Amino acid sequence: MAVYFIGMSKGGLPMVAMLGVPILSIFIPPAKAAGLLLPMYILADLYAIWLFRGSYSARNLKILIPASAIGILLAFLFVSRIPTAATELLVALIGLGYLASAWRKRLKKDDRARPADVPRGLFWGALAGFTSYISHAGGPPFQAYTLPQKMPKMVFAGTATILFACINWMKLPPYILAGQVTLESLEQIAVLAPLALFGAWSGYRVIRWLPEKVFFALINIALLAVSLRLLWDVWEAWGPAAV
């Protein structure tokens, strides 16, 4: 089930991506779950890139891919000094902050699109790479930057798919060095690959069928759910019960 959800997220439904690691974490430690699933992400990425080969924002990718590489490098260098809960709190606040801003603009009936720009793209792209490396939570920074651009749904989904495919490939070497990706996790590809690929195909078919307004409404709902889930994880790590 976790692998199928990963595949669906790579097919253009990022709202189900958050389900993969939590489901597998019921049975094994979260860090091992993340490492075990990373090869599945990468495999599904390859198929998803082919699915979205004609639907993406080249300008955004030119800005975000190098920026995310900087974020991954910084995370690799400083991961031992940064509590995971601190990163999760930051990502949750980013998600909730974006939603509050979007709601305020909606009340003011301000529906103008904000074009892609280098300074904001470098900041949000680096933050997406940084948070994806530490806690697999790169979605909210990406969405905070791209949703105000009001791209068509297929372009938005294709841009997200290609960006996070690049991020996952860049995360692979340091994950191997850290022992999170092992020969065992690589061997799972042969067994679980068909499920991941079927999930990617299913997600792509669903996104093509969904009306654009419904798609972006689901993106916002998923962003809220991810932010609240991360706040809960922070509470469990730093709350009274953890003392």
C-alpha distance (Angstrom), angle and dihedral (degrees) to the residues before:
residue distance angle dihedral
M1 . . .
A2 3.81 . .
V3 3.81 91.4 .
Y4 3.82 91.8 47.9
F5 3.81 91.0 53.3
I6 3.81 89.7 49.7
G7 3.79 89.3 53.3
M8 3.81 92.0 49.2
S9 3.79 90.9 51.3
K10 3.79 89.8 53.3
G11 3.79 89.1 50.5
G12 3.79 89.0 64.0
L13 3.81 104.7 -79.9
P14 3.82 104.1 108.5
M15 3.81 89.9 166.8
V16 3.82 89.7 80.1
A17 3.81 96.1 45.1
M18 3.80 92.2 88.9
L19 3.81 91.0 63.4
G20 3.81 98.7 65.9
V21 3.81 103.8 72.1
P22 3.84 95.4 35.7
I23 3.82 91.6 53.4
L24 3.80 93.3 48.8
S25 3.82 90.6 42.8
I26 3.80 88.4 67.6
F27 3.79 87.1 72.4
I28 3.83 105.2 28.6
P29 3.85 136.2 21.9
P30 3.86 113.8 -74.7
A31 3.83 94.7 -118.5
K32 3.80 91.0 53.1
A33 3.80 90.2 44.4
A34 3.79 90.6 54.4
G35 3.79 91.7 49.3
L36 3.79 92.7 45.6
L37 3.80 92.1 52.1
L38 3.81 98.3 43.7
P39 3.84 93.5 83.1
M40 3.82 87.5 51.5
Y41 3.79 90.0 52.3
I42 3.80 90.3 51.2
L43 3.80 93.8 48.0
A44 3.80 92.6 48.4
D45 3.82 88.5 45.8
L46 3.81 91.2 61.0
Y47 3.79 92.4 54.4
A48 3.81 92.8 41.3
I49 3.81 92.1 53.1
W50 3.80 88.1 56.1
L51 3.83 90.6 48.6
F52 3.81 92.5 52.0
R53 3.81 96.2 35.7
G54 3.82 91.4 125.5
S55 3.80 100.4 35.2
Y56 3.78 117.4 70.4
S57 3.80 142.7 93.4
A58 3.79 107.9 -104.1
R59 3.81 92.1 -169.2
N60 3.79 92.4 55.2
L61 3.79 92.5 47.6
K62 3.81 92.3 49.6
I63 3.80 87.9 56.4
L64 3.80 101.8 35.9
I65 3.81 102.6 44.1
P66 3.83 96.4 58.8
A67 3.81 89.8 40.4
S68 3.81 92.0 52.4
A69 3.81 89.8 49.9
I70 3.80 88.6 57.8
G71 3.81 89.9 49.8
I72 3.81 92.7 50.1
L73 3.80 91.4 49.5
L74 3.81 91.6 50.6
A75 3.80 91.1 47.6
F76 3.81 91.5 49.9
L77 3.80 90.9 50.8
F78 3.80 97.0 45.3
V79 3.82 104.8 26.1
S80 3.82 92.7 109.1
R81 3.81 90.9 57.0
I82 3.80 98.6 46.9
P83 3.83 120.5 74.6
T84 3.79 111.9 -131.7
A85 3.80 89.0 -131.7
A86 3.82 90.4 59.8
T87 3.79 91.0 55.1
E88 3.80 91.2 46.2
L89 3.80 90.7 51.2
L90 3.81 90.8 51.0
V91 3.81 92.5 49.8
A92 3.81 92.2 47.0
L93 3.80 91.3 51.7
I94 3.82 90.3 48.6
G95 3.79 91.2 53.1
L96 3.79 94.8 46.1
G97 3.81 91.2 43.6
Y98 3.79 91.6 54.0
L99 3.81 92.4 47.7
A100 3.81 91.6 49.4
S101 3.81 90.3 49.9
A102 3.81 92.2 47.8
W103 3.81 91.2 49.3
R104 3.81 91.2 49.5
K105 3.81 91.0 51.5
R106 3.77 90.3 48.6
L107 3.81 91.1 54.1
K108 3.82 88.9 49.9
K109 3.83 88.9 46.5
D110 3.79 90.3 -124.8
D111 3.81 102.6 155.2
R112 3.80 99.3 161.9
A113 3.80 117.8 137.2
R114 3.80 117.2 -125.1
P115 3.82 112.1 -139.9
A116 3.79 123.8 -131.4
D117 3.79 113.2 -91.1
V118 3.80 133.5 -177.2
P119 3.84 102.3 -123.7
R120 3.80 95.0 51.0
G121 3.80 91.7 38.7
L122 3.78 92.8 53.7
F123 3.80 91.4 49.6
W124 3.80 97.8 45.9
G125 3.81 93.3 38.3
A126 3.80 92.4 52.8
L127 3.79 89.7 47.0
A128 3.82 90.8 50.0
G129 3.81 91.0 52.7
F130 3.80 92.1 44.5
T131 3.81 96.1 49.9
S132 3.80 93.4 40.1
Y133 3.79 90.4 55.9
I134 3.80 95.4 48.1
S135 3.80 103.1 36.9
H136 3.84 108.7 0.4
A137 3.81 88.3 -111.2
G138 3.79 103.3 123.1
G139 3.81 94.3 126.2
P140 3.83 101.0 83.6
P141 3.84 95.7 53.3
F142 3.82 89.6 47.1
Q143 3.79 91.9 48.7
A144 3.81 93.0 45.6
Y145 3.81 87.8 58.8
T146 3.81 101.9 38.1
L147 3.81 105.8 34.8
P148 3.84 93.5 68.0
Q149 3.82 87.5 57.6
K150 3.82 89.2 67.5
M151 3.78 94.8 -143.8
P152 3.82 119.1 179.7
K153 3.81 110.7 -87.3
M154 3.82 95.8 -109.4
V155 3.82 92.0 48.8
F156 3.80 90.8 47.8
A157 3.82 92.1 48.5
G158 3.81 93.2 44.5
T159 3.80 92.4 49.1
A160 3.82 91.1 49.9
T161 3.80 91.7 46.8
I162 3.80 95.5 50.6
L163 3.80 94.3 42.4
F164 3.80 94.7 51.5
A165 3.80 91.0 43.3
C166 3.81 87.2 59.4
I167 3.80 91.0 44.7
N168 3.81 91.8 51.6
W169 3.80 92.0 50.4
M170 3.80 90.3 49.5
K171 3.82 90.4 49.4
L172 3.80 93.8 52.7
P173 3.86 100.3 79.3
P174 3.83 95.5 49.4
Y175 3.82 90.4 43.7
I176 3.80 88.9 54.6
L177 3.80 90.3 48.8
A178 3.80 89.7 50.6
G179 3.81 91.9 50.5
Q180 3.81 94.5 -117.9
V181 3.80 92.6 116.8
T182 3.79 111.3 50.5
L183 3.78 138.4 166.2
E184 3.80 87.4 -91.8
S185 3.81 92.5 57.8
L186 3.80 91.4 46.5
E187 3.80 90.4 52.1
Q188 3.81 89.6 57.5
I189 3.81 89.2 70.1
A190 3.81 92.3 75.0
V191 3.81 91.8 52.6
L192 3.80 101.4 38.6
A193 3.82 102.1 30.9
P194 3.84 96.0 97.1
L195 3.81 91.2 53.6
A196 3.81 92.7 49.2
L197 3.80 92.0 48.6
F198 3.81 92.3 46.8
G199 3.80 88.8 50.7
A200 3.82 91.1 52.5
W201 3.80 90.9 49.6
S202 3.83 91.1 48.0
G203 3.79 92.8 49.5
Y204 3.80 91.8 50.0
R205 3.80 91.9 50.9
V206 3.80 91.9 48.7
I207 3.81 94.1 49.4
R208 3.80 91.7 51.4
W209 3.80 89.2 53.1
L210 3.82 97.9 45.3
P211 3.82 116.9 93.3
E212 3.80 111.7 -114.4
K213 3.82 95.1 -115.6
V214 3.80 91.4 49.8
F215 3.81 91.3 48.5
F216 3.80 94.2 53.8
A217 3.80 91.4 42.0
L218 3.81 87.8 56.4
I219 3.82 90.1 47.8
N220 3.80 89.9 55.3
I221 3.81 92.0 46.1
A222 3.79 90.0 49.9
L223 3.81 90.6 48.6
L224 3.79 89.6 53.0
A225 3.81 91.4 47.2
V226 3.81 92.4 49.1
S227 3.81 91.7 48.0
L228 3.80 92.5 49.9
R229 3.80 91.4 45.6
L230 3.80 90.3 52.6
L231 3.80 91.2 48.9
W232 3.81 87.8 53.2
D233 3.81 90.5 51.3
V234 3.81 89.3 50.7
W235 3.81 90.4 50.1
E236 3.80 90.6 51.3
A237 3.82 90.3 49.6
W238 3.81 99.0 42.9
G239 3.81 105.2 17.4
P240 3.82 126.7 104.6
A241 3.81 92.3 -88.8
A242 3.82 89.9 60.6
V243 3.81 93.9 53.5
